[in-house]
């Protein structure tokens, strides 16, 4: 899923290590752009890493990606975790959490996914990417 998301990031005109970055830790984001992300790291106690980070003129986007081919407790935990991460990110000016996920595994975890959809605006799937969501989400 990471490779697919990266393909769409590049197709939207972003350049690696210029305005999009792979596997960035919170501390590196904070240092690079002088932003306080302690609300996401339990006041610096957790070493969170995003799959991708996109930087536009006015916003930093922390991106997670995953694909679930089967069910299980991991999906439910991921949905709960990302719901909380999104709520924490909402308290930070200039930062947005974005989640790209897909897969048949979500059929068995609809309840938790629905709960996350209720509080998080930036959840997208492969179909969204195919239909140009990158150009809508990552704007200045």
C-alpha positions in Angstrom: 0.0 0.0 0.0 2.9 2.3 0.7 4.2 2.0 -2.8 0.8 2.7 -4.3 0.3 5.8 -2.1 3.8 7.0 -3.0 3.0 6.7 -6.7 -0.1 8.9 -6.3 1.9 11.4 -4.2 4.4 11.7 -6.9 1.7 11.9 -9.6 0.3 14.9 -7.7 3.6 16.7 -8.3 5.3 16.2 -5.0 9.1 15.5 -5.0 10.8 13.1 -2.6 12.9 14.9 0.0 11.7 18.3 -1.3 8.1 18.5 -0.3 7.3 14.9 0.6 9.3 12.6 2.9 9.2 8.9 3.8 9.2 7.4 7.3 9.7 10.6 9.3 9.6 10.6 13.1 7.8 13.3 15.1 11.0 14.7 16.5 12.4 15.1 12.9 9.2 16.9 11.8 9.4 19.2 14.8 13.0 20.1 14.1 12.7 20.5 10.4 9.6 22.8 10.5 9.7 24.2 14.1 6.3 22.8 15.1 5.2 21.4 18.4 3.8 17.9 18.0 4.0 16.9 21.6 0.2 16.3 21.7 0.9 13.4 19.3 3.8 11.9 21.3 2.5 11.8 24.8 4.6 14.9 25.6 7.7 13.4 23.9 7.4 10.0 25.5 6.4 8.1 22.3 8.5 7.8 19.1 5.8 8.0 16.5 6.8 7.6 12.8 4.6 8.5 9.8 4.8 6.5 6.6 4.9 9.8 4.6 4.9 13.5 5.4 3.9 16.1 2.9 4.8 19.8 3.4 2.9 22.5 1.5 3.3 26.2 2.1 0.7 26.3 4.9 0.3 22.8 6.2 2.2 19.6 7.3 0.4 16.3 6.6 1.4 13.2 8.5 0.3 10.2 6.5 -0.3 6.5 7.5 -1.0 3.8 5.0 -2.1 0.2 5.4 -4.0 -2.6 3.5 -5.8 -5.4 5.2 -6.4 -8.6 3.2 -7.9 -10.3 6.2 -9.7 -9.6 9.5 -8.5 -9.6 13.0 -7.9 -7.6 16.1 -5.2 -5.5 14.4 -7.8 -3.7 12.4 -9.8 -2.7 15.4 -6.7 -1.5 17.3 -5.5 0.5 14.3 -8.9 2.2 13.8 -9.0 3.1 17.6 -5.4 4.3 17.5 -5.8 6.4 14.4 -9.1 7.9 15.7 -7.2 9.1 18.8 -4.3 10.3 16.7 -6.6 12.3 14.5 -8.3 13.9 17.5 -4.9 14.9 18.9 -3.8 16.2 15.5 -6.9 18.4 15.4 -5.5 20.4 18.3 -2.3 21.4 16.3 -2.4 24.4 14.0 -0.7 23.7 10.7 -0.8 19.9 11.0 -3.2 17.3 9.6 -3.3 13.6 10.0 -4.3 11.6 6.8 -5.0 7.9 6.6 -5.0 5.8 3.4 -6.4 2.3 4.0 -8.1 -0.4 2.1 -8.7 -4.1 1.9 -11.4 -6.7 2.4 -10.3 -7.1 6.0 -12.3 -4.0 6.9 -15.6 -5.9 6.2 -15.1 -7.6 9.6 -14.3 -4.3 11.4 -17.0 -2.0 10.1 -18.0 -0.8 13.5 -14.6 0.6 14.5 -14.0 2.0 11.1 -17.3 3.8 11.1 -16.5 5.3 14.6 -13.2 6.6 13.1 -15.0 8.0 10.0 -17.3 9.9 12.4 -14.5 11.9 13.9 -11.8 11.9 11.1 -12.3 13.7 7.9 -9.1 12.5 6.2 -9.6 8.7 5.6 -9.1 7.6 2.0 -9.0 4.4 0.0 -7.5 3.2 -3.3 -10.6 4.3 -5.2 -10.3 7.8 -3.8 -6.7 8.0 -5.0 -7.7 6.8 -8.4 -10.3 9.6 -8.5 -7.8 12.5 -7.8 -8.1 12.9 -4.0 -4.5 13.9 -3.7 -5.1 17.1 -5.6 -8.1 17.9 -3.3 -6.4 17.1 0.1 -2.9 18.4 -0.3 -3.4 22.0 -1.2 -1.8 25.2 0.1 
